[in-house]
Amino acid sequence: MVGKGEFSRSDNKSLNPCFRVLMPHSLLSQFIEHKTHMAVILDDFGVYYRNVLSDGKARILRILNDDQKRKFDRLLEEQR
């Protein structure tokens, strides 16, 4: 089991070899911990962003007429 401030061999192997050699153990474990936290934050942000886009699009489409909806869909397709 890996405790706070420690890292497993598998974490160490995933890093660039220069980090394993140049970083002291405490910095290396802090780097791995930050890397893990950043991945979670970015995943959460991606989910939030997709939800905002989806909800916003649905709300816009509710107030448009059919012609406006077609134009809106074309505009979104051009942006991709």
FITI-405922 format. One record per residue (C-alpha): residue number from 1; chain; x, y, z. Coordinates in Angstrom, 3 decimals, m for minus. Each point is the difference from the previous one (the first is absolute). Layout:
BEGIN
<atom><i>NUM</i><ch>A</ch><u>X</u><v>Y</v><w>Z</w></atom>
...
This chain:
BEGIN
<atom><i>1</i><ch>A</ch><u>0.000</u><v>0.000</v><w>0.000</w></atom>
<atom><i>2</i><ch>A</ch><u>1.284</u><v>3.453</v><w>m0.879</w></atom>
<atom><i>3</i><ch>A</ch><u>m0.264</u><v>2.645</v><w>2.699</w></atom>
<atom><i>4</i><ch>A</ch><u>m0.053</u><v>3.775</v><w>m0.255</w></atom>
<atom><i>5</i><ch>A</ch><u>3.267</u><v>1.323</v><w>m1.333</w></atom>
<atom><i>6</i><ch>A</ch><u>0.941</u><v>m3.352</v><w>m1.510</w></atom>
<atom><i>7</i><ch>A</ch><u>m0.320</u><v>m1.384</v><w>m3.488</w></atom>
<atom><i>8</i><ch>A</ch><u>m0.307</u><v>m3.427</v><w>m1.456</w></atom>
<atom><i>9</i><ch>A</ch><u>2.441</u><v>m1.549</v><w>m2.441</w></atom>
<atom><i>10</i><ch>A</ch><u>m2.673</u><v>0.110</v><w>m2.711</w></atom>
<atom><i>11</i><ch>A</ch><u>m0.325</u><v>3.801</v><w>0.432</w></atom>
<atom><i>12</i><ch>A</ch><u>3.758</u><v>0.337</v><w>m0.187</w></atom>
<atom><i>13</i><ch>A</ch><u>0.205</u><v>m2.047</v><w>m3.214</w></atom>
<atom><i>14</i><ch>A</ch><u>m2.534</u><v>2.223</v><w>m1.787</w></atom>
<atom><i>15</i><ch>A</ch><u>2.195</u><v>3.075</v><w>0.420</w></atom>
<atom><i>16</i><ch>A</ch><u>2.679</u><v>1.178</v><w>m2.372</w></atom>
<atom><i>17</i><ch>A</ch><u>3.317</u><v>m1.526</v><w>1.149</w></atom>
<atom><i>18</i><ch>A</ch><u>1.545</u><v>3.446</v><w>0.584</w></atom>
<atom><i>19</i><ch>A</ch><u>m2.634</u><v>0.719</v><w>2.676</w></atom>
<atom><i>20</i><ch>A</ch><u>0.836</u><v>m3.228</v><w>1.826</w></atom>
<atom><i>21</i><ch>A</ch><u>3.692</u><v>0.938</v><w>0.071</w></atom>
<atom><i>22</i><ch>A</ch><u>m0.163</u><v>3.761</v><w>0.566</w></atom>
<atom><i>23</i><ch>A</ch><u>m2.935</u><v>0.373</v><w>2.408</w></atom>
<atom><i>24</i><ch>A</ch><u>0.428</u><v>m0.762</v><w>3.696</w></atom>
<atom><i>25</i><ch>A</ch><u>m2.480</u><v>m2.535</v><w>1.370</w></atom>
<atom><i>26</i><ch>A</ch><u>m2.165</u><v>2.654</v><w>1.736</w></atom>
<atom><i>27</i><ch>A</ch><u>m0.292</u><v>2.118</v><w>m3.155</w></atom>
<atom><i>28</i><ch>A</ch><u>m0.670</u><v>m3.050</v><w>m2.125</w></atom>
<atom><i>29</i><ch>A</ch><u>m2.867</u><v>m1.155</v><w>2.194</w></atom>
<atom><i>30</i><ch>A</ch><u>m1.407</u><v>3.552</v><w>0.104</w></atom>
<atom><i>31</i><ch>A</ch><u>0.223</u><v>0.154</v><w>m3.808</w></atom>
<atom><i>32</i><ch>A</ch><u>m1.933</u><v>m3.281</v><w>m0.312</w></atom>
<atom><i>33</i><ch>A</ch><u>m2.630</u><v>1.189</v><w>2.479</w></atom>
<atom><i>34</i><ch>A</ch><u>m0.470</u><v>3.280</v><w>m1.924</w></atom>
<atom><i>35</i><ch>A</ch><u>m0.170</u><v>m1.908</v><w>m3.278</w></atom>
<atom><i>36</i><ch>A</ch><u>m2.817</u><v>m2.140</v><w>1.407</w></atom>
<atom><i>37</i><ch>A</ch><u>m1.898</u><v>3.000</v><w>1.371</w></atom>
<atom><i>38</i><ch>A</ch><u>0.356</u><v>1.858</v><w>m3.306</w></atom>
<atom><i>39</i><ch>A</ch><u>m1.412</u><v>m2.966</v><w>m1.928</w></atom>
<atom><i>40</i><ch>A</ch><u>m3.072</u><v>m0.075</v><w>2.270</w></atom>
<atom><i>41</i><ch>A</ch><u>m0.513</u><v>3.762</v><w>m0.302</w></atom>
<atom><i>42</i><ch>A</ch><u>0.268</u><v>m0.102</v><w>m3.794</w></atom>
<atom><i>43</i><ch>A</ch><u>m2.432</u><v>m2.919</v><w>m0.203</w></atom>
<atom><i>44</i><ch>A</ch><u>m2.502</u><v>1.867</v><w>2.189</w></atom>
<atom><i>45</i><ch>A</ch><u>0.396</u><v>3.147</v><w>m2.105</w></atom>
<atom><i>46</i><ch>A</ch><u>m0.603</u><v>m1.984</v><w>m3.198</w></atom>
<atom><i>47</i><ch>A</ch><u>m3.249</u><v>m1.428</v><w>1.391</w></atom>
<atom><i>48</i><ch>A</ch><u>m1.113</u><v>3.455</v><w>1.177</w></atom>
<atom><i>49</i><ch>A</ch><u>0.833</u><v>1.592</v><w>m3.366</w></atom>
<atom><i>50</i><ch>A</ch><u>m1.896</u><v>m2.653</v><w>m1.983</w></atom>
<atom><i>51</i><ch>A</ch><u>m3.029</u><v>0.408</v><w>2.301</w></atom>
<atom><i>52</i><ch>A</ch><u>0.004</u><v>3.785</v><w>m0.406</w></atom>
<atom><i>53</i><ch>A</ch><u>0.226</u><v>m0.290</v><w>m3.794</w></atom>
<atom><i>54</i><ch>A</ch><u>m2.751</u><v>m2.595</v><w>m0.159</w></atom>
<atom><i>55</i><ch>A</ch><u>m2.337</u><v>1.914</v><w>2.303</w></atom>
<atom><i>56</i><ch>A</ch><u>0.682</u><v>3.302</v><w>m1.749</w></atom>
<atom><i>57</i><ch>A</ch><u>m0.671</u><v>m1.471</v><w>m3.435</w></atom>
<atom><i>58</i><ch>A</ch><u>m3.248</u><v>m1.614</v><w>1.178</w></atom>
<atom><i>59</i><ch>A</ch><u>m1.195</u><v>3.282</v><w>1.508</w></atom>
<atom><i>60</i><ch>A</ch><u>0.821</u><v>1.908</v><w>m3.186</w></atom>
<atom><i>61</i><ch>A</ch><u>m1.757</u><v>m2.554</v><w>m2.207</w></atom>
<atom><i>62</i><ch>A</ch><u>m3.174</u><v>0.244</v><w>2.111</w></atom>
<atom><i>63</i><ch>A</ch><u>m0.493</u><v>3.655</v><w>m0.938</w></atom>
<atom><i>64</i><ch>A</ch><u>0.895</u><v>m0.184</v><w>m3.721</w></atom>
<atom><i>65</i><ch>A</ch><u>m2.365</u><v>m0.707</v><w>m2.866</w></atom>
<atom><i>66</i><ch>A</ch><u>0.804</u><v>m2.781</v><w>m2.496</w></atom>
<atom><i>67</i><ch>A</ch><u>1.866</u><v>2.254</v><w>m2.437</w></atom>
<atom><i>68</i><ch>A</ch><u>2.055</u><v>1.535</v><w>2.802</w></atom>
<atom><i>69</i><ch>A</ch><u>0.793</u><v>m3.481</v><w>1.365</w></atom>
<atom><i>70</i><ch>A</ch><u>1.395</u><v>m1.075</v><w>m3.386</w></atom>
<atom><i>71</i><ch>A</ch><u>2.150</u><v>3.137</v><w>m0.188</w></atom>
<atom><i>72</i><ch>A</ch><u>1.164</u><v>m0.491</v><w>3.582</w></atom>
<atom><i>73</i><ch>A</ch><u>0.949</u><v>m3.635</v><w>m0.688</w></atom>
<atom><i>74</i><ch>A</ch><u>1.939</u><v>1.066</v><w>m3.118</w></atom>
<atom><i>75</i><ch>A</ch><u>1.827</u><v>2.654</v><w>2.008</w></atom>
<atom><i>76</i><ch>A</ch><u>0.987</u><v>m2.580</v><w>2.629</w></atom>
<atom><i>77</i><ch>A</ch><u>1.199</u><v>m2.430</v><w>m2.691</w></atom>
<atom><i>78</i><ch>A</ch><u>2.196</u><v>2.720</v><w>m1.545</w></atom>
<atom><i>79</i><ch>A</ch><u>1.639</u><v>0.552</v><w>3.391</w></atom>
<atom><i>80</i><ch>A</ch><u>1.083</u><v>m3.634</v><w>0.343</w></atom>
